[in-house]
Amino acid sequence: MNMKQGQTIEADFLPEPSVVILLQAFGSSYKLIAKGEKNGTFFDRTITENQFKSIVLVEEGSYKGDSHKAKIAIEALRLGLAYEYDPYFTLSISRIDPLPHQLEAVYDCFLKIPQIRFLLADDPGAGKTIMAGLLIKELKIRGLIKRILIVTPANLTFQWQRELKDKFREHFEVIRGDSLR
C-alpha cells in the first residue's frame, strides 16, 4: 500500500477516520502517528504487519452510499425550506390557476395568523376548495399541520374529495354518521 502523509485512513484499531502524520517501518512493524478528523485526537501507535494491511485509504470526495436515498434527502430539505424563498411555492406543485382573491385570502390573511383555525365560507363557486387546498399544502410544507377536518355539505362531499385529490394530491377519508356509530 502506498500511503503518504496527509492521507485519510480508516482502521479497526483507530476510533475514527484519521489523517496520517507519520508512517515509518520498523522491521516487521510500523510506527503510525495520526490525527483524528472528528475530535482532533492524536494517535501514536506501533502496529503489526496485519494491522497495516487492514488500513483502508479514504478517497477524497468519494461517496459510498445509496445515491437514490441521498437525492431524496436533498429534495426533502429543499422542499422543507422552499416557502422561505418562494412564498407562493404551493402554486408550483399544484394543478391550479388561482384567482387573485384566492391568493390574497390564503397568503395575506390565513397564513399570517399565528394559530390557524378557520371556518371558510363563501358564495357558491367562489373557490373555497382552491383556497382550502392551498392552505392545506402550505401548512403541510411548513410542518405546521397535524390534523385536518373538512366539513362539507353532504351533496358536495365527494366533489371536495375529488378536487383535493386531483388538484392538490391530497387524499381524505369521508366519515359519515353511520361509520362513527
DOMITI-727487 format. One record per residue (C-alpha): residue in three letters; x negated, y, z negated; residue number from 0. Coordinates in Angstrom, 1 decimal. Each point is the difference from the previous one (the first is absolute). Example, Ala and Ser with C-alpha at 12.3 -4.5 7.8 and 13.67 -1.06 7.14 Angstrom:
BEGIN
resn;X;Y;Z;resi
Ala;-12.3;-4.5;-7.8;0 $
Ser;-1.4;3.4;0.7;1 $
//
This chain:
BEGIN
resn;X;Y;Z;resi
Met;0.0;0.0;0.0;0 $
Asn;-1.3;3.4;1.0;1 $
Met;0.9;2.2;-3.0;2 $
Lys;-1.1;3.6;-0.3;3 $
Gln;0.1;2.8;-2.5;4 $
Gly;3.3;1.9;0.0;5 $
Gln;2.1;-2.9;1.3;6 $
Thr;3.1;-1.0;-1.9;7 $
Ile;0.2;-3.6;-1.3;8 $
Glu;2.4;-2.3;-1.8;9 $
Ala;-0.9;-3.0;-2.0;10 $
Asp;1.4;-2.3;-2.7;11 $
Phe;-2.6;1.2;-2.5;12 $
Leu;0.8;3.7;0.5;13 $
Pro;3.3;1.3;-1.5;14 $
Glu;0.6;2.5;2.8;15 $
Pro;-1.2;0.8;3.5;16 $
Ser;-3.5;1.6;-0.4;17 $
Val;-2.5;1.9;2.0;18 $
Val;-3.5;-1.5;0.2;19 $
Ile;-2.7;2.2;-1.4;20 $
Leu;-2.8;-2.6;-0.1;21 $
Leu;-0.4;-3.6;1.1;22 $
Gln;-3.3;-1.7;-0.3;23 $
Ala;-1.0;-3.7;0.3;24 $
Phe;-1.9;-1.5;-3.0;25 $
Gly;-1.0;-3.6;1.1;26 $
Ser;3.3;-2.0;0.1;27 $
Ser;2.1;2.8;-1.7;28 $
Tyr;0.9;3.6;0.8;29 $
Lys;0.0;3.2;-2.0;30 $
Leu;3.3;2.0;0.8;31 $
Ile;0.8;3.5;-1.2;32 $
Ala;3.4;1.2;1.1;33 $
Lys;2.4;2.8;-0.9;34 $
Gly;3.8;-0.8;-0.3;35 $
Glu;2.2;2.0;2.4;36 $
Lys;2.9;0.3;-2.4;37 $
Asn;-1.5;0.7;-3.4;38 $
Gly;-3.5;1.1;1.0;39 $
Thr;-1.5;-2.7;-2.3;40 $
Phe;-3.5;-1.2;0.8;41 $
Phe;-0.7;-3.7;0.2;42 $
Asp;-3.6;-1.3;-0.5;43 $
Arg;0.0;-3.7;0.7;44 $
Thr;-2.4;-2.8;0.9;45 $
Ile;1.9;-2.3;2.2;46 $
Thr;-0.6;-3.5;1.4;47 $
Glu;-0.2;-1.1;3.6;48 $
Asn;3.6;-1.4;-0.2;49 $
Gln;1.3;3.3;-1.4;50 $
Phe;-1.9;1.9;2.7;51 $
Lys;1.7;-2.2;2.7;52 $
Ser;3.4;0.7;-1.6;53 $
Ile;-0.3;3.8;0.5;54 $
Val;2.4;1.4;2.6;55 $
Leu;-0.7;3.2;1.9;56 $
Val;2.9;2.4;0.1;57 $
Glu;0.4;1.5;3.4;58 $
Glu;0.4;3.8;0.0;59 $
Gly;3.4;1.1;1.3;60 $
Ser;1.3;-3.5;0.3;61 $
Tyr;3.5;-1.0;-1.0;62 $
Lys;0.7;-3.6;-0.7;63 $
Gly;3.7;-0.2;-0.7;64 $
Asp;3.4;-0.2;1.5;65 $
Ser;0.2;2.9;2.5;66 $
His;3.8;-0.4;0.2;67 $
Lys;0.3;0.6;-3.8;68 $
Ala;-2.3;3.0;0.2;69 $
Lys;2.1;1.5;2.8;70 $
Ile;3.2;-0.5;-2.0;71 $
Ala;-1.6;1.6;-3.1;72 $
Ile;-1.2;3.0;1.9;73 $
Glu;3.4;0.4;1.6;74 $
Ala;1.7;-0.2;-3.4;75 $
Leu;-2.2;2.7;-1.3;76 $
Arg;0.6;2.2;3.0;77 $
Leu;3.8;-0.4;-0.3;78 $
Gly;-0.1;0.6;-3.7;79 $
Leu;-1.6;3.4;0.5;80 $
Ala;1.6;0.9;3.3;81 $
Tyr;2.6;2.3;-1.5;82 $
Glu;-2.8;2.1;-1.5;83 $
Tyr;-1.2;1.0;3.5;84 $
Asp;3.3;-0.2;2.0;85 $
Pro;3.0;1.1;-2.0;86 $
Tyr;2.3;-1.4;2.7;87 $
Phe;-1.7;-3.4;0.2;88 $
Thr;3.2;-2.1;-0.3;89 $
Leu;1.1;1.5;3.4;90 $
Ser;-2.9;-1.7;1.7;91 $
Ile;0.8;-3.4;-1.3;92 $
Ser;3.8;0.2;0.4;93 $
Arg;2.1;-0.4;3.2;94 $
Ile;2.0;3.3;-0.3;95 $
Asp;0.2;3.5;1.3;96 $
Pro;1.2;2.0;-3.0;97 $
Leu;1.9;3.3;0.2;98 $
Pro;-1.4;3.1;-1.7;99 $
His;2.5;-0.1;-2.9;100 $
Gln;-1.0;-3.6;-0.8;101 $
Leu;-3.7;0.9;-0.2;102 $
Glu;0.8;3.0;-2.1;103 $
Ala;2.1;-2.0;-2.4;104 $
Val;-2.5;-2.8;-0.5;105 $
Tyr;-3.3;1.9;0.1;106 $
Asp;1.0;3.4;-1.4;107 $
Cys;2.6;-1.1;-2.6;108 $
Phe;-0.1;-3.7;-1.0;109 $
Leu;-3.7;-0.6;-0.2;110 $
Lys;-0.8;3.2;-1.9;111 $
Ile;2.1;-1.1;-3.0;112 $
Pro;-2.1;-1.6;-2.8;113 $
Gln;2.5;-2.8;-0.8;114 $
Ile;1.9;-1.1;3.0;115 $
Arg;3.5;-1.3;-0.6;116 $
Phe;2.5;0.9;2.7;117 $
Leu;3.5;-0.1;1.2;118 $
Leu;-0.2;0.7;3.7;119 $
Ala;3.4;1.0;1.3;120 $
Asp;0.8;1.9;3.3;121 $
Asp;2.4;0.1;2.8;122 $
Pro;0.5;-3.1;2.2;123 $
Gly;-2.8;-0.1;2.7;124 $
Ala;-2.3;2.5;-1.8;125 $
Gly;-2.8;-2.5;-0.3;126 $
Lys;0.2;-1.3;-3.5;127 $
Thr;-1.5;-3.4;1.0;128 $
Ile;-3.0;1.8;1.7;129 $
Met;-0.6;2.2;-3.1;130 $
Ala;0.3;-3.0;-2.3;131 $
Gly;-2.4;-2.0;2.2;132 $
Leu;-2.5;2.8;0.1;133 $
Leu;0.1;0.5;-3.8;134 $
Ile;-0.3;-3.7;-0.7;135 $
Lys;-3.0;-0.4;2.4;136 $
Glu;-1.8;3.1;-1.5;137 $
Leu;0.6;-1.2;-3.6;138 $
Lys;-1.3;-3.5;0.9;139 $
Ile;-3.1;1.3;1.7;140 $
Arg;-0.7;2.2;-3.0;141 $
Gly;0.5;-2.8;-2.5;142 $
Leu;2.8;1.9;-1.8;143 $
Ile;2.8;-2.5;0.4;144 $
Lys;0.8;-3.2;-1.9;145 $
Arg;3.7;-0.7;0.7;146 $
Ile;2.5;1.3;2.5;147 $
Leu;3.8;-0.2;-0.2;148 $
Ile;2.0;1.3;2.9;149 $
Val;3.8;0.2;-0.5;150 $
Thr;1.9;0.4;3.2;151 $
Pro;3.7;-0.1;1.0;152 $
Ala;0.9;-3.7;0.6;153 $
Asn;0.7;0.5;3.7;154 $
Leu;-3.5;1.6;0.6;155 $
Thr;-2.1;-2.4;-2.0;156 $
Phe;-1.2;-2.2;2.8;157 $
Gln;-0.6;3.1;2.2;158 $
Trp;-2.3;1.4;-2.6;159 $
Gln;-1.7;-3.3;-0.5;160 $
Arg;-0.5;-0.4;3.8;161 $
Glu;-1.3;3.6;0.5;162 $
Leu;-2.4;-0.1;-2.8;163 $
Lys;-1.4;-3.3;1.3;164 $
Asp;-0.2;1.1;3.7;165 $
Lys;-1.3;3.6;-0.6;166 $
Phe;-2.1;-0.3;-3.2;167 $
Arg;-0.7;-3.8;-0.2;168 $
Glu;1.6;0.0;-3.5;169 $
His;1.9;-3.1;-1.0;170 $
Phe;2.8;0.3;-2.6;171 $
Glu;2.2;-2.7;-1.5;172 $
Val;3.7;0.7;0.0;173 $
Ile;1.5;-0.5;-3.5;174 $
Arg;3.8;-0.3;-0.2;175 $
Gly;2.3;-0.4;-3.0;176 $
Asp;0.5;-3.8;0.6;177 $
Ser;-3.8;-0.5;-0.1;178 $
Leu;-0.3;1.8;-3.3;179 $
Arg;2.6;-2.2;-1.5;180 $
//
